[in-house]
Amino acid sequence: MDNNLYGRSRAASADYAYERSDIDEGLRQHMLRVYNYMVVGLVVTGLVAYLTSTSHDLMMTLFATPLKWVVMLAPLAFVMVLSFGIRKLSAQTAQALFWAYCAAMGLSLATIFVVFTGASITRVFFITSGTFAAMSLYGYTTKKDLSGFGSFLMMGLFGILIAGFVNMFVGSSAIQFAVSVLGVLIFTGLTAYDTQNIKEMYAESYGQEDAGKLAIMGALQLYLDFINIFVMLLQLFGDNRE
């Protein structure tokens, strides 16, 4: 064998191994950033929800007046802006909008501290945390392509959104129960799918300057999965206050 060719082959292999190691380390740092954003976002939401629920006057202002529609729709508005405008936003603006979204979600969730007992909220939160962690770990480590599975879950998501909207007018407890059960299953599966998707998006964008915005969007996806699992489990297993 040509010594020069052999030397070049070894050098190329070494370069590839170094590049692969660099990407893997970058991915770990990226995922850590995503999870940190998500966790801080959940803390912001929880604090805003709890503090809002302790003020009777504020609760009456937000939920017993037309402002309730602003409280209900504001989180959706933030999600739309982030999802469709992320390419035009700076990383700093995207981060600020993410924190604002988490705070707005906290306002909309303040009623759970009035409706459900603190013990059941805590219990469901830890159940949600364990479920989310297991499915996100699976999505991060599996070699199986979950893209087809994700498409099926998205169809199911649209289905429960339509059913939930219809139930706003029908008020059926059976439909609400079915939506909650299916919602838990769908968002649990989406946790794994979104985690894998975040990895792939980072690999495709490696070295680009929009890594900060990718981390925000990844955190938003996982935050939505966590919140929806939590709320739907709370509807199923939460204990109402007397």
Secondary structure as a PSIPRED ss2 file (coil, helix, strand):
# PSIPRED VFORMAT (PSIPRED V4.0)

   1 M C   1.000  0.000  0.000
   2 D C   1.000  0.000  0.000
   3 N H   0.000  1.000  0.000
   4 N H   0.000  1.000  0.000
   5 L H   0.000  1.000  0.000
   6 Y H   0.000  1.000  0.000
   7 G H   0.000  1.000  0.000
   8 R H   0.000  1.000  0.000
   9 S H   0.000  1.000  0.000
  10 R H   0.000  1.000  0.000
  11 A H   0.000  1.000  0.000
  12 A H   0.000  1.000  0.000
  13 S H   0.000  1.000  0.000
  14 A H   0.000  1.000  0.000
  15 D H   0.000  1.000  0.000
  16 Y H   0.000  1.000  0.000
  17 A H   0.000  1.000  0.000
  18 Y H   0.000  1.000  0.000
  19 E H   0.000  1.000  0.000
  20 R H   0.000  1.000  0.000
  21 S H   0.000  1.000  0.000
  22 D H   0.000  1.000  0.000
  23 I H   0.000  1.000  0.000
  24 D H   0.000  1.000  0.000
  25 E H   0.000  1.000  0.000
  26 G H   0.000  1.000  0.000
  27 L H   0.000  1.000  0.000
  28 R H   0.000  1.000  0.000
  29 Q H   0.000  1.000  0.000
  30 H H   0.000  1.000  0.000
  31 M H   0.000  1.000  0.000
  32 L H   0.000  1.000  0.000
  33 R H   0.000  1.000  0.000
  34 V H   0.000  1.000  0.000
  35 Y H   0.000  1.000  0.000
  36 N H   0.000  1.000  0.000
  37 Y H   0.000  1.000  0.000
  38 M H   0.000  1.000  0.000
  39 V H   0.000  1.000  0.000
  40 V H   0.000  1.000  0.000
  41 G H   0.000  1.000  0.000
  42 L H   0.000  1.000  0.000
  43 V H   0.000  1.000  0.000
  44 V H   0.000  1.000  0.000
  45 T H   0.000  1.000  0.000
  46 G H   0.000  1.000  0.000
  47 L H   0.000  1.000  0.000
  48 V H   0.000  1.000  0.000
  49 A H   0.000  1.000  0.000
  50 Y H   0.000  1.000  0.000
  51 L H   0.000  1.000  0.000
  52 T H   0.000  1.000  0.000
  53 S H   0.000  1.000  0.000
  54 T C   1.000  0.000  0.000
  55 S C   1.000  0.000  0.000
  56 H H   0.000  1.000  0.000
  57 D H   0.000  1.000  0.000
  58 L H   0.000  1.000  0.000
  59 M H   0.000  1.000  0.000
  60 M H   0.000  1.000  0.000
  61 T H   0.000  1.000  0.000
  62 L H   0.000  1.000  0.000
  63 F H   0.000  1.000  0.000
  64 A C   1.000  0.000  0.000
  65 T C   1.000  0.000  0.000
  66 P C   1.000  0.000  0.000
  67 L H   0.000  1.000  0.000
  68 K H   0.000  1.000  0.000
  69 W H   0.000  1.000  0.000
  70 V H   0.000  1.000  0.000
  71 V H   0.000  1.000  0.000
  72 M H   0.000  1.000  0.000
  73 L H   0.000  1.000  0.000
  74 A H   0.000  1.000  0.000
  75 P H   0.000  1.000  0.000
  76 L H   0.000  1.000  0.000
  77 A H   0.000  1.000  0.000
  78 F H   0.000  1.000  0.000
  79 V H   0.000  1.000  0.000
  80 M H   0.000  1.000  0.000
  81 V H   0.000  1.000  0.000
  82 L H   0.000  1.000  0.000
  83 S H   0.000  1.000  0.000
  84 F H   0.000  1.000  0.000
  85 G H   0.000  1.000  0.000
  86 I C   1.000  0.000  0.000
  87 R C   1.000  0.000  0.000
  88 K C   1.000  0.000  0.000
  89 L C   1.000  0.000  0.000
  90 S C   1.000  0.000  0.000
  91 A H   0.000  1.000  0.000
  92 Q H   0.000  1.000  0.000
  93 T H   0.000  1.000  0.000
  94 A H   0.000  1.000  0.000
  95 Q H   0.000  1.000  0.000
  96 A H   0.000  1.000  0.000
  97 L H   0.000  1.000  0.000
  98 F H   0.000  1.000  0.000
  99 W H   0.000  1.000  0.000
 100 A H   0.000  1.000  0.000
 101 Y H   0.000  1.000  0.000
 102 C H   0.000  1.000  0.000
 103 A H   0.000  1.000  0.000
 104 A H   0.000  1.000  0.000
 105 M H   0.000  1.000  0.000
 106 G H   0.000  1.000  0.000
 107 L H   0.000  1.000  0.000
 108 S H   0.000  1.000  0.000
 109 L C   1.000  0.000  0.000
 110 A C   1.000  0.000  0.000
 111 T C   1.000  0.000  0.000
 112 I H   0.000  1.000  0.000
 113 F H   0.000  1.000  0.000
 114 V H   0.000  1.000  0.000
 115 V H   0.000  1.000  0.000
 116 F E   0.000  0.000  1.000
 117 T C   1.000  0.000  0.000
 118 G H   0.000  1.000  0.000
 119 A H   0.000  1.000  0.000
 120 S H   0.000  1.000  0.000
 121 I H   0.000  1.000  0.000
 122 T H   0.000  1.000  0.000
 123 R H   0.000  1.000  0.000
 124 V H   0.000  1.000  0.000
 125 F H   0.000  1.000  0.000
 126 F H   0.000  1.000  0.000
 127 I H   0.000  1.000  0.000
 128 T H   0.000  1.000  0.000
 129 S H   0.000  1.000  0.000
 130 G H   0.000  1.000  0.000
 131 T H   0.000  1.000  0.000
 132 F H   0.000  1.000  0.000
 133 A H   0.000  1.000  0.000
 134 A H   0.000  1.000  0.000
 135 M H   0.000  1.000  0.000
 136 S H   0.000  1.000  0.000
 137 L H   0.000  1.000  0.000
 138 Y H   0.000  1.000  0.000
 139 G H   0.000  1.000  0.000
 140 Y H   0.000  1.000  0.000
 141 T H   0.000  1.000  0.000
 142 T C   1.000  0.000  0.000
 143 K C   1.000  0.000  0.000
 144 K C   1.000  0.000  0.000
 145 D C   1.000  0.000  0.000
 146 L C   1.000  0.000  0.000
 147 S H   0.000  1.000  0.000
 148 G H   0.000  1.000  0.000
 149 F H   0.000  1.000  0.000
 150 G H   0.000  1.000  0.000
 151 S H   0.000  1.000  0.000
 152 F H   0.000  1.000  0.000
 153 L H   0.000  1.000  0.000
 154 M H   0.000  1.000  0.000
 155 M H   0.000  1.000  0.000
 156 G H   0.000  1.000  0.000
 157 L H   0.000  1.000  0.000
 158 F H   0.000  1.000  0.000
 159 G H   0.000  1.000  0.000
 160 I H   0.000  1.000  0.000
 161 L H   0.000  1.000  0.000
 162 I H   0.000  1.000  0.000
 163 A H   0.000  1.000  0.000
 164 G H   0.000  1.000  0.000
 165 F H   0.000  1.000  0.000
 166 V H   0.000  1.000  0.000
 167 N H   0.000  1.000  0.000
 168 M H   0.000  1.000  0.000
 169 F H   0.000  1.000  0.000
 170 V H   0.000  1.000  0.000
 171 G C   1.000  0.000  0.000
 172 S C   1.000  0.000  0.000
 173 S H   0.000  1.000  0.000
 174 A H   0.000  1.000  0.000
 175 I H   0.000  1.000  0.000
 176 Q H   0.000  1.000  0.000
 177 F H   0.000  1.000  0.000
 178 A H   0.000  1.000  0.000
 179 V H   0.000  1.000  0.000
 180 S H   0.000  1.000  0.000
 181 V H   0.000  1.000  0.000
 182 L H   0.000  1.000  0.000
 183 G H   0.000  1.000  0.000
 184 V H   0.000  1.000  0.000
 185 L H   0.000  1.000  0.000
 186 I H   0.000  1.000  0.000
 187 F H   0.000  1.000  0.000
 188 T H   0.000  1.000  0.000
 189 G H   0.000  1.000  0.000
 190 L H   0.000  1.000  0.000
 191 T H   0.000  1.000  0.000
 192 A H   0.000  1.000  0.000
 193 Y H   0.000  1.000  0.000
 194 D H   0.000  1.000  0.000
 195 T H   0.000  1.000  0.000
 196 Q H   0.000  1.000  0.000
 197 N H   0.000  1.000  0.000
 198 I H   0.000  1.000  0.000
 199 K H   0.000  1.000  0.000
 200 E H   0.000  1.000  0.000
 201 M H   0.000  1.000  0.000
 202 Y H   0.000  1.000  0.000
 203 A H   0.000  1.000  0.000
 204 E H   0.000  1.000  0.000
 205 S C   1.000  0.000  0.000
 206 Y C   1.000  0.000  0.000
 207 G C   1.000  0.000  0.000
 208 Q C   1.000  0.000  0.000
 209 E C   1.000  0.000  0.000
 210 D C   1.000  0.000  0.000
 211 A H   0.000  1.000  0.000
 212 G H   0.000  1.000  0.000
 213 K H   0.000  1.000  0.000
 214 L H   0.000  1.000  0.000
 215 A H   0.000  1.000  0.000
 216 I H   0.000  1.000  0.000
 217 M H   0.000  1.000  0.000
 218 G H   0.000  1.000  0.000
 219 A H   0.000  1.000  0.000
 220 L H   0.000  1.000  0.000
 221 Q H   0.000  1.000  0.000
 222 L H   0.000  1.000  0.000
 223 Y H   0.000  1.000  0.000
 224 L H   0.000  1.000  0.000
 225 D H   0.000  1.000  0.000
 226 F H   0.000  1.000  0.000
 227 I H   0.000  1.000  0.000
 228 N H   0.000  1.000  0.000
 229 I H   0.000  1.000  0.000
 230 F H   0.000  1.000  0.000
 231 V H   0.000  1.000  0.000
 232 M H   0.000  1.000  0.000
 233 L H   0.000  1.000  0.000
 234 L H   0.000  1.000  0.000
 235 Q H   0.000  1.000  0.000
 236 L H   0.000  1.000  0.000
 237 F H   0.000  1.000  0.000
 238 G C   1.000  0.000  0.000
 239 D C   1.000  0.000  0.000
 240 N E   0.000  0.000  1.000
 241 R C   1.000  0.000  0.000
 242 E C   1.000  0.000  0.000
